Amino acid sequence: MDDLKSKYLSQIAGAADESALETIRVAAVGKKGEVALKMRELGKMTPEERQLAGPALNALKGEINSALIAKKAGLADAALDERLRTEWLDVTLPTRASRVGTLHPVSQAQEELTAIFAELGFSVAEGARVETDWYNFDALNIPGHHPARAEMDTFYMHRAEGDDRPPHVLRTHTSPVQIRSMEKMGAPLRIICPGGVYRADYDQTHTPMFHQVEGLALDTDISMANLKWTLEEFVKSFFELDDIELRFRASHFPFTEPSAEVDIRCSWKDGTLKIGEGDDWMEILGSGMVHPKVIAAGGIDPDVYQGFAFGIGIDRLAMLKYGIPDLRAFFDSDLRWLRHYGFQCLDMPSLHGGLSR
């Protein structure tokens, strides 16, 4: 016993690494190691001999295992000391640059305008992007012969032969949400309806899918003066300017009467657009007093309630605010152009999920 103890404790003390230590462990206390073989011989001994040899072998096995554990810890400490001597880390160096995600400019513009209209007392209403022909056109006083109902302008859903359900379209505006909101909530009412819309058009300022926000306010005493004040407050807040002049031009929309296109004062200097100053005008939205037929289609009495409505292209607002010249860049460009325009995300809670950065 003393020879085995001396032998293996000496080998353990002299082990240079964990691999050598494992070899010693297997030879000493492994299933076929010397100590294990000695313990198998206990069965051949007399009871008196086993009483002496058994405790001695268990003590030897325990001492060898303790020595193995201590040596392994010592080797790990030695390895750590060596790393500390040969490796170093300068904690004063800057960290590696990290790629920071941002909201898309269209999403950020939607976040901003939603916050502004919320302060003006408007809540958000949302609806399906696939709508019936009735909600998208008829309820909004758009006649059957109107050009917007032609397949060259509107995406109609495919119908199998024999399917006699009403036609369905990809909504061409978010106005159907206004009708559904009137049906559901009645009046008085103040809502904005932001979301994606679809039209068969594609050029520098039009894309087949884009985003709009439409607003609706209904009450017993609403007038064009309320509409004008609301839009002026919104535009000043969105473009972060104290004084912006708007021009209301008479126009025609089937769902409002009277109707007005709204222009914003601007200037072009050295190819740069400046909002709020200069001698030029740029059209930014359509508006008007809600047509009585539209109010009635929403299940509300137009003899009691009246209101205003407006529609704004969110993509176009983002182009104007962030200086992006081509609407198509929002959808088909390498998103590295975000950094080119110095785009930063909002440091505020986001409707698109959690914090926006």
N, C-alpha and C positions, 0 to 999 in steps of 0.2 A: 504493500500500500504506500509506504513512504517513498519507494522508488518511482511509482506512477505519479504521485503527488509532485515530487521534485521535478520529474521529467516534464510534465505538462505545464506546471506553473512557470518553469523556466522558458519553455517554448512560447507561452502566452506573453510573457514579459518581453521577449525578443521579437514578437511579430511586428513587421514593418507597416502593414496595411490591413484593411478589413478582409481582403481576399485570403491572405495568409492566416488570419485569425479564424476564418470559416473552415479552412482546411484542418486546423488544430482541433476545432470543436467537433468536426465529424470524426476525426481519429480518436478523440478522447471519450466523448459522451454521445456520439451518434448511435443509431440503432445497431450498428456493427462495430462500434468503438470498443476500446479496451475495457473501459469501465463497465459497459453493457455486457461484454463477454464474461467478465468476472462475476457480475450479478447473476448470470445464468448458472454459474457453478454452485450457487447457494443450495440448489435442489439436491446436489450430491453430498452435501455436508451433513454431519450429525446435528441434532438440535443444539447442542452445546456450541459447536463451531459456528452455526448460523447466528447465534446470539451475539457472537463477537464480530463476525465478518460483515453481517448485514448492516448494522449501524455505522461501521467504519466505511463501507462502500458508499452508503447514502451521504455521509459527511464529505467523502472525497468528491462525489459528484456535485454536491452543493458548492463546495469550495472552488472547483474548477469552473462551474457556471458563473459564480460571483466574479471570479477573476476575468472571465471572458467579457462579462458586462462592463466591468470597470475599464478593461483595456479598450473596448469598443468606444466608450465615452471619451477616453483619453485620446484615441486616434482622431475622433471627430473634433475635439477641442484643438488638437495640433493642426488639423486641416484648416480650421477656421482661422487660427493664428497666422498660418501661412498665407491665406487669402488676404487677411488684413494687412500683412506686410508687403504683398506684391500687387494688390489692387487698391484703387482709390477712387473716390467720387467727389467731384467739386459741386457742392450743393448751391454754390452761388451762380452757376451757369443757368441761363434761361431754359425753360422746357422746350421740347420740340413743338413746332407749330401744329395745331390741331385744326381739323376742318369743321367749321361751325355751320350747322344747318340753319336755314331761314325759311320763313313763310314765302310763298310765291307772291309777287307784287299784286296780283289780282286778289289773292286771299287777304293780303294786308290792307288793300284799299277797302275790301268788304268789312274787315274788322273796324277800320277807322270810321267809315260812314255809319255802321251799325251803332257804334258808341255815340256818335254825334246825334243821330236821330233818337236814340234812347233818352238823351238829355232833353230833347224837344218833346218827349212824351209818346214816342212811337214804339210799339212792340214789334217783334219779328214774327212773321207768318211764313210757313214753308209749304210746298206742295209737290205733287208728282211731276216728273218731267215728261211723261206720256199722258196726254190729255185727250178728252173727247173733242170732236169737232164743235160741239155745242159750247163747252166751257171756253175753248180757245178763240172761237169766232162769234157764234150766234149770241151768246150772253153778253158780248161786248159790243153789240150793235154793228158788227161787221157784216155787210150784206153778202149774199151768195156770189155776186159777180165781182167782188172786190179782188184786185190783183194779188193780195197777200194769200188768198186761198188757192192760188194756182200751184200746181206741182213744181213749177220752176222756182217757186219761192219757199214752199213749205214741204217738209219731209212727212209723208203719209206712211202709216204702218201698213204692212202687207196684209191683205185679206184673202183667205182661201176662197175658192169658188163656192158659192152657196152661203157664205158667212154674211148674214144680213144685219149684224150689229152696227151701231153708229160708227162712222169713221173715227179713227184715232190718229193723232199727230204727235210729233215731237214738238212740244210747246214752242211757239214763236216769240213769246214774251212771258213774263211772270204775272200778267193780268188775270189769268184764270184763278190764281190764288186769292185775288181780291174778291171774286165772285163767291168762291167757297168760304172765305172768311165771313162775308156778309151773311151767307146762309147759316153759318154755324154760330156766329157771335152777335149778329144783329147790329143795331146802332144805339148810341154813338160809337164810333170806331176810329182808331188811329193805328195804322200798321204800315210797315215796310215789308216788301216781299223780294228778298235777294235770291239769286240762283242762276243756274245755267239755262240758256235758251238756244234754239237751233233755227237757222235759216240757210237756204241754199245760195250762199254768196261767199266769194273768196277774193280779196284783194288787200291792198295795204291797210285799209281801214275797216275791213269786214272779214269775218271768218265764219265757217259753217256752225261752229259752237262758240258762244261767247257768254257774257254774264251781264245781267241787268239787276237793278233794284227799282222797284216801283213802289210808290207811296200812295196811301189812300187815307183821307180824313173825312169823316161824316159826322154831321151834327145838325142842329136846327138853324144855326145862324152863321155858317161858314161862308166866306166870300173869297173873291180873287185876292183881296188884300191879305188874307191869311196865307194864301198860297205864296204870294210874293215875299212876305216876311220869312216864311219857313225856308224857302229856297235861298234867300239872301243869307240867312243865318248859317245854313248848311255849307254854302260855298265858301263863306269867310272862314269857317272853322276847318274845313277840309284842306283848303289851300294855305291856311295859316296866315291870312292877311286881314288887316283891320278894316280895309276899305276896298270893296270890289263892286263894280257897277255891272248890273245885269240889264239886258234889254229884252222885253217881251214883244214878240212879233206875232200878229194874228196868223193862225194856221188852221188846219182842219185835221182832226182825228175822229174816227167814228164813235169813240167811247167818251169823248168830252165835248162840251158845248157851253160857252166858247172855249176855243183851244188856242194855245200859244206855244211857239218855239221860244226857247230861252237862249240868248247869246251872252257871252261873257266878254268884257273888254280885255283886249290883249294887244301885244305888239310883236313884230318880228324884226329883230335887229341882228345883223351878221349871222343870219340863219338860226338864231336862238329865239324860242318862244318865251315871252314873259306874260304871265297872267296878272290882270289887275291894272295894267297901265297901257298907254299908247292910244292909237286912233283906229285900230282894227277890232273886229268882232269875230267871235267863234261860237258856233252853235254847240251847246253841250247837253241839251235835254228837251223833252217835250212835256207839256203840261196842259191843264185846263180844269174846268168845273165838270164833275162827273155827269154824264148824260142821264136824264131821268130814266131812260129805258134800261140802262146798266144797273141803276139802283133798284129798279123793279125786278130785274133778273136775279138780283141777290136776295129777293124776298123782303125788301124794305120799301116802305111807302115813300115815293119821291115827292109827294105833296107835303110831307112832314119834314123829311131830311134832305139835305143837299150837302155837297162836299167837293173837295178838289182831289186831283190825282196827278202824278208825275211819273215819268220813266227816265232812268239815267243808265247809260252804259258804264258798268264798273270798269271794264277793260280800258275804255277811253279815259276815264278819270285817272286810272293808274298811269297811262301813257303821258297825260298832261302833267301829273305831279312829279313823276320820276324821270321825265325826259326821254321816253322810249319812242322812237319814231315810227315803228312798224308793228301793227297789231299782231302780225303773224309770228313775231319773235316770241310771243308768250307761249306758243304751242309747238313750234317745230325747230327751235334753235338749241344749241348746246347751252346748258344752264350756266355755264361759266360767264355768260353775259351779265348775270346778276352782279358779279364782282366788278365787271367793267363799269356798270352804272352806279357802283358804290352802294348797292342796296343793303339795308340793314333791317333786321326784324324788329317787331314791337316788343318792348320789355313789359308785357302786360298779359293777363289771362287771355287765352285765345278761344274763339268759338270752334276752331278747328282741332282742338284737343290740347289741354294742359297749357303750360306757358309756351309762348311762341319762340322762346329760345332757351 
